[in-house]
Amino acid sequence: MMDLSLLKALCEADAIAASEQEVRQILLDEAGSPA
């Protein structure tokens, strides 16, 4: 069985990565659109 704290850390890391990707996409969209 997987360690629960490890599983929690992986979930948090995944959530952080997903939100970073979202922020990056928003910034790219704003940079790509005319001011």
N, CA, C and O atoms as a Tripos MOL2 file, in Angstrom:
@<TRIPOS>MOLECULE
protein
  140   139    35     0     0
PROTEIN
NO_CHARGES

@<TRIPOS>ATOM
      1 N           0.8400   -1.2130    0.0000 N.3       1 MET1
      2 CA          0.0000    0.0000    0.0000 C.3       1 MET1
      3 C           0.8680    1.2550    0.0000 C.2       1 MET1
      4 O           1.9080    1.3190    0.6560 O.2       1 MET1
      5 N           0.4170    2.2250   -0.7400 N.am      2 MET2
      6 CA          1.1770    3.4610   -0.8760 C.3       2 MET2
      7 C           1.0770    4.3030    0.3950 C.2       2 MET2
      8 O           0.0440    4.3150    1.0650 O.2       2 MET2
      9 N           2.1480    4.9960    0.7130 N.am      3 ASP3
     10 CA          2.1510    5.8680    1.8780 C.3       3 ASP3
     11 C           1.2000    7.0380    1.6420 C.2       3 ASP3
     12 O           1.2540    7.6970    0.6040 O.2       3 ASP3
     13 N           0.3290    7.2870    2.6210 N.am      4 LEU4
     14 CA         -0.7140    8.2960    2.4540 C.3       4 LEU4
     15 C          -0.1400    9.7070    2.3300 C.2       4 LEU4
     16 O          -0.6430   10.5190    1.5530 O.2       4 LEU4
     17 N           0.9140    9.9980    3.0960 N.am      5 SER5
     18 CA          1.5140   11.3270    3.0250 C.3       5 SER5
     19 C           2.1920   11.5500    1.6710 C.2       5 SER5
     20 O           2.2060   12.6660    1.1510 O.2       5 SER5
     21 N           2.7520   10.4790    1.1090 N.am      6 LEU6
     22 CA          3.3520   10.5660   -0.2220 C.3       6 LEU6
     23 C           2.2780   10.8430   -1.2690 C.2       6 LEU6
     24 O           2.4570   11.6720   -2.1610 O.2       6 LEU6
     25 N           1.1610   10.1310   -1.1410 N.am      7 LEU7
     26 CA          0.0540   10.3090   -2.0650 C.3       7 LEU7
     27 C          -0.4850   11.7390   -1.9980 C.2       7 LEU7
     28 O          -0.7980   12.3440   -3.0240 O.2       7 LEU7
     29 N          -0.5890   12.2700   -0.7770 N.am      8 LYS8
     30 CA         -1.0680   13.6360   -0.5790 C.3       8 LYS8
     31 C          -0.1020   14.6440   -1.2100 C.2       8 LYS8
     32 O          -0.5270   15.6110   -1.8430 O.2       8 LYS8
     33 N           1.1950   14.4070   -1.0320 N.am      9 ALA9
     34 CA          2.2040   15.2910   -1.6070 C.3       9 ALA9
     35 C           2.1390   15.2770   -3.1330 C.2       9 ALA9
     36 O           2.2760   16.3170   -3.7760 O.2       9 ALA9
     37 N           1.9280   14.0940   -3.7070 N.am     10 LEU10
     38 CA          1.8130   13.9770   -5.1600 C.3      10 LEU10
     39 C           0.5860   14.7240   -5.6800 C.2      10 LEU10
     40 O           0.6460   15.3820   -6.7180 O.2      10 LEU10
     41 N          -0.5230   14.6180   -4.9540 N.am     11 CYS11
     42 CA         -1.7480   15.3170   -5.3470 C.3      11 CYS11
     43 C          -1.5450   16.8280   -5.3030 C.2      11 CYS11
     44 O          -1.9860   17.5480   -6.1990 O.2      11 CYS11
     45 N          -0.8720   17.3030   -4.2530 N.am     12 GLU12
     46 CA         -0.6280   18.7340   -4.1270 C.3      12 GLU12
     47 C           0.3080   19.2320   -5.2210 C.2      12 GLU12
     48 O           0.0870   20.2990   -5.7930 O.2      12 GLU12
     49 N           1.3510   18.4590   -5.5140 N.am     13 ALA13
     50 CA          2.2890   18.8300   -6.5680 C.3      13 ALA13
     51 C           1.5840   18.8880   -7.9170 C.2      13 ALA13
     52 O           1.8600   19.7680   -8.7320 O.2      13 ALA13
     53 N           0.6730   17.9460   -8.1480 N.am     14 ASP14
     54 CA         -0.0790   17.9050   -9.3950 C.3      14 ASP14
     55 C          -0.9970   19.1140   -9.5100 C.2      14 ASP14
     56 O          -1.1340   19.6900  -10.5890 O.2      14 ASP14
     57 N          -1.6290   19.5020   -8.3990 N.am     15 ALA15
     58 CA         -2.5130   20.6610   -8.3920 C.3      15 ALA15
     59 C          -1.7290   21.9420   -8.6600 C.2      15 ALA15
     60 O          -2.1920   22.8180   -9.3910 O.2      15 ALA15
     61 N          -0.5420   22.0480   -8.0670 N.am     16 ILE16
     62 CA          0.3200   23.2080   -8.2910 C.3      16 ILE16
     63 C           0.7380   23.2850   -9.7560 C.2      16 ILE16
     64 O           0.6920   24.3560  -10.3600 O.2      16 ILE16
     65 N           1.1410   22.1620  -10.3230 N.am     17 ALA17
     66 CA          1.5540   22.1190  -11.7240 C.3      17 ALA17
     67 C           0.4030   22.5220  -12.6430 C.2      17 ALA17
     68 O           0.6080   23.2400  -13.6220 O.2      17 ALA17
     69 N          -0.8060   22.0590  -12.3280 N.am     18 ALA18
     70 CA         -1.9730   22.3810  -13.1420 C.3      18 ALA18
     71 C          -2.2810   23.8730  -13.0900 C.2      18 ALA18
     72 O          -2.5980   24.4720  -14.1170 O.2      18 ALA18
     73 N          -2.1930   24.4790  -11.9120 N.am     19 SER19
     74 CA         -2.4940   25.8990  -11.7990 C.3      19 SER19
     75 C          -1.4090   26.7440  -12.4610 C.2      19 SER19
     76 O          -1.7030   27.7990  -13.0240 O.2      19 SER19
     77 N          -0.1520   26.2890  -12.3980 N.am     20 GLU20
     78 CA          0.9280   26.9870  -13.0970 C.3      20 GLU20
     79 C           0.6920   26.9670  -14.6000 C.2      20 GLU20
     80 O           0.9020   27.9690  -15.2820 O.2      20 GLU20
     81 N           0.2550   25.8180  -15.1120 N.am     21 GLN21
     82 CA         -0.0320   25.6860  -16.5400 C.3      21 GLN21
     83 C          -1.1720   26.6200  -16.9320 C.2      21 GLN21
     84 O          -1.1460   27.2170  -18.0080 O.2      21 GLN21
     85 N          -2.1730   26.7450  -16.0620 N.am     22 GLU22
     86 CA         -3.3180   27.6070  -16.3150 C.3      22 GLU22
     87 C          -2.8900   29.0730  -16.3670 C.2      22 GLU22
     88 O          -3.2920   29.8140  -17.2640 O.2      22 GLU22
     89 N          -2.0730   29.4830  -15.3990 N.am     23 VAL23
     90 CA         -1.5680   30.8570  -15.3560 C.3      23 VAL23
     91 C          -0.7450   31.1600  -16.6040 C.2      23 VAL23
     92 O          -0.8850   32.2230  -17.2090 O.2      23 VAL23
     93 N           0.1170   30.2130  -16.9850 N.am     24 ARG24
     94 CA          0.9580   30.3870  -18.1670 C.3      24 ARG24
     95 C           0.0960   30.5760  -19.4180 C.2      24 ARG24
     96 O           0.4040   31.4090  -20.2710 O.2      24 ARG24
     97 N          -0.9810   29.8000  -19.5200 N.am     25 GLN25
     98 CA         -1.8600   29.8900  -20.6770 C.3      25 GLN25
     99 C          -2.5700   31.2440  -20.7180 C.2      25 GLN25
    100 O          -2.7230   31.8340  -21.7870 O.2      25 GLN25
    101 N          -3.0000   31.7320  -19.5600 N.am     26 ILE26
    102 CA         -3.6480   33.0470  -19.4770 C.3      26 ILE26
    103 C          -2.6770   34.1410  -19.9160 C.2      26 ILE26
    104 O          -3.0450   35.0350  -20.6770 O.2      26 ILE26
    105 N          -1.4420   34.0670  -19.4360 N.am     27 LEU27
    106 CA         -0.4360   35.0600  -19.8100 C.3      27 LEU27
    107 C          -0.1530   35.0180  -21.3080 C.2      27 LEU27
    108 O          -0.0060   36.0610  -21.9460 O.2      27 LEU27
    109 N          -0.0770   33.8130  -21.8670 N.am     28 LEU28
    110 CA          0.1540   33.6740  -23.3030 C.3      28 LEU28
    111 C          -1.0140   34.2340  -24.1040 C.2      28 LEU28
    112 O          -0.8130   34.8770  -25.1340 O.2      28 LEU28
    113 N          -2.2370   33.9910  -23.6320 N.am     29 ASP29
    114 CA         -3.4220   34.5170  -24.3130 C.3      29 ASP29
    115 C          -3.4230   36.0440  -24.2990 C.2      29 ASP29
    116 O          -3.7420   36.6800  -25.3040 O.2      29 ASP29
    117 N          -3.0630   36.6290  -23.1510 N.am     30 GLU30
    118 CA         -3.0280   38.0870  -23.0420 C.3      30 GLU30
    119 C          -1.9210   38.6750  -23.9040 C.2      30 GLU30
    120 O          -2.1040   39.7240  -24.5220 O.2      30 GLU30
    121 N          -0.7800   38.0070  -23.9500 N.am     31 ALA31
    122 CA          0.3460   38.4810  -24.7480 C.3      31 ALA31
    123 C           0.0270   38.3760  -26.2410 C.2      31 ALA31
    124 O           0.4860   39.1910  -27.0420 O.2      31 ALA31
    125 N          -0.7610   37.3690  -26.6010 N.am     32 GLY32
    126 CA         -1.0800   37.1290  -28.0030 C.3      32 GLY32
    127 C          -2.1920   38.0180  -28.5260 C.2      32 GLY32
    128 O          -2.3260   38.1990  -29.7360 O.2      32 GLY32
    129 N          -2.9990   38.5810  -27.6190 N.am     33 SER33
    130 CA         -4.1060   39.4310  -28.0610 C.3      33 SER33
    131 C          -3.6860   40.8960  -28.0770 C.2      33 SER33
    132 O          -2.8600   41.3100  -27.2630 O.2      33 SER33
    133 N          -4.2450   41.6900  -28.9990 N.am     34 PRO34
    134 CA         -3.8980   43.1160  -29.0720 C.3      34 PRO34
    135 C          -4.3140   43.8520  -27.8060 C.2      34 PRO34
    136 O          -5.3470   43.5380  -27.2160 O.2      34 PRO34
    137 N          -3.5270   44.8160  -27.3920 N.am     35 ALA35
    138 CA         -3.7840   45.5500  -26.1530 C.3      35 ALA35
    139 C          -5.0630   46.3810  -26.2530 C.2      35 ALA35
    140 O          -5.4320   47.0630  -25.2970 O.2      35 ALA35
@<TRIPOS>BOND
     1     1     2 1
     2     2     3 1
     3     3     4 2
     4     3     5 am
     5     5     6 1
     6     6     7 1
     7     7     8 2
     8     7     9 am
     9     9    10 1
    10    10    11 1
    11    11    12 2
    12    11    13 am
    13    13    14 1
    14    14    15 1
    15    15    16 2
    16    15    17 am
    17    17    18 1
    18    18    19 1
    19    19    20 2
    20    19    21 am
    21    21    22 1
    22    22    23 1
    23    23    24 2
    24    23    25 am
    25    25    26 1
    26    26    27 1
    27    27    28 2
    28    27    29 am
    29    29    30 1
    30    30    31 1
    31    31    32 2
    32    31    33 am
    33    33    34 1
    34    34    35 1
    35    35    36 2
    36    35    37 am
    37    37    38 1
    38    38    39 1
    39    39    40 2
    40    39    41 am
    41    41    42 1
    42    42    43 1
    43    43    44 2
    44    43    45 am
    45    45    46 1
    46    46    47 1
    47    47    48 2
    48    47    49 am
    49    49    50 1
    50    50    51 1
    51    51    52 2
    52    51    53 am
    53    53    54 1
    54    54    55 1
    55    55    56 2
    56    55    57 am
    57    57    58 1
    58    58    59 1
    59    59    60 2
    60    59    61 am
    61    61    62 1
    62    62    63 1
    63    63    64 2
    64    63    65 am
    65    65    66 1
    66    66    67 1
    67    67    68 2
    68    67    69 am
    69    69    70 1
    70    70    71 1
    71    71    72 2
    72    71    73 am
    73    73    74 1
    74    74    75 1
    75    75    76 2
    76    75    77 am
    77    77    78 1
    78    78    79 1
    79    79    80 2
    80    79    81 am
    81    81    82 1
    82    82    83 1
    83    83    84 2
    84    83    85 am
    85    85    86 1
    86    86    87 1
    87    87    88 2
    88    87    89 am
    89    89    90 1
    90    90    91 1
    91    91    92 2
    92    91    93 am
    93    93    94 1
    94    94    95 1
    95    95    96 2
    96    95    97 am
    97    97    98 1
    98    98    99 1
    99    99   100 2
   100    99   101 am
   101   101   102 1
   102   102   103 1
   103   103   104 2
   104   103   105 am
   105   105   106 1
   106   106   107 1
   107   107   108 2
   108   107   109 am
   109   109   110 1
   110   110   111 1
   111   111   112 2
   112   111   113 am
   113   113   114 1
   114   114   115 1
   115   115   116 2
   116   115   117 am
   117   117   118 1
   118   118   119 1
   119   119   120 2
   120   119   121 am
   121   121   122 1
   122   122   123 1
   123   123   124 2
   124   123   125 am
   125   125   126 1
   126   126   127 1
   127   127   128 2
   128   127   129 am
   129   129   130 1
   130   130   131 1
   131   131   132 2
   132   131   133 am
   133   133   134 1
   134   134   135 1
   135   135   136 2
   136   135   137 am
   137   137   138 1
   138   138   139 1
   139   139   140 2
@<TRIPOS>SUBSTRUCTURE
     1 MET1         2 RESIDUE 1 A MET
     2 MET2         6 RESIDUE 1 A MET
     3 ASP3        10 RESIDUE 1 A ASP
     4 LEU4        14 RESIDUE 1 A LEU
     5 SER5        18 RESIDUE 1 A SER
     6 LEU6        22 RESIDUE 1 A LEU
     7 LEU7        26 RESIDUE 1 A LEU
     8 LYS8        30 RESIDUE 1 A LYS
     9 ALA9        34 RESIDUE 1 A ALA
    10 LEU10       38 RESIDUE 1 A LEU
    11 CYS11       42 RESIDUE 1 A CYS
    12 GLU12       46 RESIDUE 1 A GLU
    13 ALA13       50 RESIDUE 1 A ALA
    14 ASP14       54 RESIDUE 1 A ASP
    15 ALA15       58 RESIDUE 1 A ALA
    16 ILE16       62 RESIDUE 1 A ILE
    17 ALA17       66 RESIDUE 1 A ALA
    18 ALA18       70 RESIDUE 1 A ALA
    19 SER19       74 RESIDUE 1 A SER
    20 GLU20       78 RESIDUE 1 A GLU
    21 GLN21       82 RESIDUE 1 A GLN
    22 GLU22       86 RESIDUE 1 A GLU
    23 VAL23       90 RESIDUE 1 A VAL
    24 ARG24       94 RESIDUE 1 A ARG
    25 GLN25       98 RESIDUE 1 A GLN
    26 ILE26      102 RESIDUE 1 A ILE
    27 LEU27      106 RESIDUE 1 A LEU
    28 LEU28      110 RESIDUE 1 A LEU
    29 ASP29      114 RESIDUE 1 A ASP
    30 GLU30      118 RESIDUE 1 A GLU
    31 ALA31      122 RESIDUE 1 A ALA
    32 GLY32      126 RESIDUE 1 A GLY
    33 SER33      130 RESIDUE 1 A SER
    34 PRO34      134 RESIDUE 1 A PRO
    35 ALA35      138 RESIDUE 1 A ALA
